[in-house]
């Protein structure tokens, strides 16, 4: 069987410009490595595509040979759907080109690009669009699931800035989609994940940002967590949309502005971002300092690109990761109490709970305008379990799941698909709310055989 498959893959190699990596190739283990070390799957072949034609050839090849398909952008997704066992992985990670038209304020981005790749080119023109907060994240998965970050309050979600996309469908056709071309597909890919095809180019609207912004951290003792959170939720109600403040609760990393005896202790951190006049930003953030008696702070003007990479050292690949997530319209007292309770028993040095403030532009978009439905969400909370030793899996996963259950009564409806783990398929319909049935209909049109099912799957 293996010999037969290898002969068949030899034919594929002649039809693609990229590389076909097989299990016997020396680079195989390196190529199949993805961000979440919990995922260990062995595809029969990994096709490192160079062009959209390569993607089309690979889809048709896999279908003709009855092989499962997985799609990898940057390989950063928590669920690990980038890899399949004994099937074909369409690896887009070498398609990383980013082109910017500064006059039109448009970016044209290939699906293997990371946020760092995107930001670097856009910022040479003083432009950006809302993306995530970890620069090694892939633009493709982030966008298709929704996408949010520091600029979301002002400019909406990543999908709200998507203008068009080039898509290879399940039958190998290459089409363009936008508000005027194949608009049903354009609606679906803005939050519907990789269910409908393989995007080979994204076109984004850009906005003037930076290149210098005001950003940094204020670190308070964990003993003051409840008072800081209580004041934070009030502050968030009236903060201008140019200002974003997220909350991170974890054990303190060895930050140089913190006393050494604080390193490794539980802390509550305000992560501050302001994309406007620096002097005005300094006035706006001043009240944050009165939330408690801080261990220390490091806030000042810095390049937007530098801030986009500030959290990368805490999120390097190779660790074992398990997440649980809720949306919140408001942070009720019960949610605050649950957060404080579970940060008080973190199962590892790298575990954390973070609260992302997304209230603003995205709330003004109708729930049925895109596949992403939960436009009432003002906060997204992620329980980020992270450790190195497989022996810790049990305690780490149990901690995350228990917190998820305890905090659920205070959360709003739905889910954010980019933060859902592999076993959360039962939450898919809830993630799309009233939009789900329309997504099913579009799935039937573009992928009736559910070829693209290694995702948070919408069944046709």
Secondary structure, DSSP 8 states (H G I E B T S, - for coil): -HHHHHHHHHHHHHH-SSEEEETTSTTHHHHT--S-TT-----SEEEE-SSHHHHHHHHHHHHHTT--EEEESSS--TT-TT--SSSEEEE-TT---EEEETTTTEEEE-TT-BHHHHHHHHHTTTEE----S-TTSBHHHHHHH----TTHHHH--GGGGEEEEEEE-TTS-EEEEESSSSHHHHHHHTTSGGGS-EEEEEEEE-EE--SEEEEEEEEEEGGGHHHHHHHHHHHHHH--TTEEEEEEEEE----TTS-GGGTTSEEEEEEEEE-S-HHHHHHHHGGGGGGS-EEEEEEEEEEHHHHHTTTGGGS-TTSEEEEEEEEESS--HHHHHHHHHHHTT-SSTT-EEEEEE--SGGGGS-TTSSS---TT--EEEEEEEEES-GGGHHHHHHHHHHHHHHHGGGS-S---GGG--TT-GGGHHHHHGGGHHHHHHHHHHH-TT-S--SSS----
